């Protein structure tokens, strides 16, 4: 049995959003983190805290966005249901 076209579209969309989250983590590490290191005192603490929260949120979204891709494309059990649960978790 062939997979529906819209199911593959959902898998591709989830892959692209997870790749975008990974690109965001890379951008934070390359561009924002070196600029925050120039700060001092409470500004340094606040900047590092903000970047760590942003990195954690993007990493969590990337981790939640990857299983639906493998579940849908490899036809694993529950692969059709996982994309509908990820909006509830994010």
Buried (B, 14 or more C-beta within 10 A) or exposed (E): EEEEEEBEEBBEBBBEBBBBBBEBBEEBEEEBBEEBEEEEEEEEEEBBEEBEEBBEBBBEBBEBBBBBBBBBBEEEEEBBEBBEEBEEEE
